[in-house]
């Protein structure tokens, strides 16, 4: 099951649709908006760290506007432990509960686990590069 936003985005004040996708973006990915060019967010590749600026609840093709949500509840994850922080993942657009390790990687907390299959997102652009 793909991750999906379960919070009504009309109720969320922290959302923007500024920026065009530089690649096709699948629904349920963490994304990065760098001056209007939106791509998948990535923590893993040394020297190519791309911090997360939002969650894309909708799929879009390259060149289309991307809706980015920074607060809400996401379901469809698996293997989570309630109470743990959710970090930007080491695979493009994903999340993980373990902080990435290794030089050049971004460590960014993007939410908090609510259950084995859901987490609250609260994306703050603050991050640390190892």
C-alpha positions as CSV (number, residue, x, y, z in Angstrom):
1,X,0.0,0.0,0.0
2,X,1.4,3.4,-0.9
3,X,1.5,6.1,1.7
4,X,-1.3,8.6,1.5
5,X,-2.4,11.8,3.4
6,X,-5.5,11.1,5.5
7,X,-5.9,14.7,6.8
8,X,-8.2,16.9,4.9
9,X,-5.8,19.3,3.1
10,X,-8.4,22.0,3.2
11,X,-8.0,22.1,7.0
12,X,-4.2,22.4,6.8
13,X,-2.8,25.9,6.8
14,X,0.7,24.9,6.0
15,X,0.5,23.9,2.3
16,X,1.7,25.3,-0.9
17,X,1.5,24.5,-4.6
18,X,4.3,26.7,-5.7
19,X,6.8,24.9,-7.9
20,X,6.9,22.6,-10.9
21,X,8.0,19.0,-10.9
22,X,11.4,18.5,-12.5
23,X,10.6,14.7,-12.7
24,X,7.4,12.7,-12.4
25,X,6.4,12.6,-8.7
26,X,4.3,9.7,-7.4
27,X,1.7,10.4,-4.8
28,X,3.0,9.9,-1.3
29,X,6.6,11.0,-1.7
30,X,8.6,13.5,0.3
31,X,9.7,16.3,-2.0
32,X,12.1,19.2,-2.2
33,X,11.2,22.6,-3.6
34,X,14.4,24.4,-4.6
35,X,13.3,27.8,-5.9
36,X,10.3,26.5,-7.7
37,X,11.9,23.3,-9.1
38,X,10.4,20.3,-7.3
39,X,12.1,16.9,-7.1
40,X,12.1,13.9,-4.7
41,X,13.8,14.6,-1.3
42,X,16.8,12.4,-0.5
43,X,19.1,11.9,2.5
44,X,21.4,9.2,1.3
45,X,23.8,10.1,-1.4
46,X,26.9,11.9,-0.2
47,X,27.2,15.3,-2.0
48,X,23.6,15.0,-3.3
49,X,21.6,15.6,-0.2
50,X,18.2,17.0,-0.9
51,X,16.3,18.1,2.2
52,X,12.6,17.7,2.4
53,X,10.3,20.7,2.1
54,X,6.9,18.9,1.8
55,X,4.9,15.7,1.2
56,X,3.2,15.3,-2.2
57,X,-0.3,13.8,-1.7
58,X,-0.9,13.7,-5.5
59,X,1.0,12.3,-8.4
60,X,2.1,14.8,-11.0
61,X,4.0,14.6,-14.3
62,X,7.2,16.4,-15.0
63,X,6.4,20.1,-15.6
64,X,3.2,20.1,-13.6
65,X,2.5,22.1,-10.4
66,X,3.2,20.1,-7.2
67,X,1.0,20.4,-4.1
68,X,3.2,20.2,-1.0
69,X,1.8,19.6,2.5
70,X,4.0,20.2,5.6
71,X,1.5,19.1,8.3
72,X,-1.0,16.2,8.5
73,X,-1.3,12.5,9.1
74,X,0.0,9.9,6.6
75,X,-1.2,6.2,6.5
76,X,0.0,3.3,4.5
77,X,3.5,2.9,6.0
78,X,4.6,-0.3,7.6
79,X,6.8,-1.6,10.4
80,X,6.8,1.6,12.4
81,X,7.1,1.9,16.3
82,X,4.8,4.5,17.9
83,X,6.6,7.4,19.5
84,X,9.7,7.3,17.3
85,X,10.7,10.2,15.1
86,X,10.3,9.8,11.3
87,X,13.4,10.8,9.3
88,X,13.8,11.6,5.7
89,X,14.7,8.3,4.0
90,X,17.8,7.1,2.2
91,X,15.8,6.2,-0.9
92,X,14.4,9.2,-2.9
93,X,11.1,10.4,-1.5
94,X,10.9,7.9,1.4
95,X,11.0,8.0,5.2
96,X,12.5,5.8,7.8
97,X,12.7,5.7,11.6
98,X,16.4,5.4,11.9
99,X,18.5,8.5,11.3
100,X,20.8,8.2,8.3
101,X,24.5,7.7,9.1
102,X,27.6,8.4,7.0
103,X,29.3,11.5,5.7
104,X,27.4,13.9,3.6
105,X,23.9,12.6,4.4
106,X,21.0,14.8,5.6
107,X,19.5,14.1,9.0
108,X,16.0,15.6,9.0
109,X,13.1,14.7,11.2
110,X,9.9,15.0,9.2
111,X,7.3,13.6,11.7
112,X,6.4,11.4,14.6
113,X,5.1,7.8,14.4
114,X,1.5,7.4,15.6
115,X,1.1,3.6,15.0
116,X,2.7,0.8,13.1
117,X,1.1,2.1,9.8
118,X,0.7,5.9,10.3
119,X,2.7,9.0,11.3
120,X,2.1,12.7,11.7
121,X,4.1,14.9,9.4
122,X,5.4,18.2,10.5
123,X,8.1,19.2,8.1
124,X,10.5,21.9,9.3
125,X,13.2,22.7,6.7
126,X,15.8,22.5,9.5
127,X,18.3,19.7,9.0
128,X,21.9,18.6,9.6
129,X,24.3,17.3,7.0
130,X,26.7,14.7,8.4
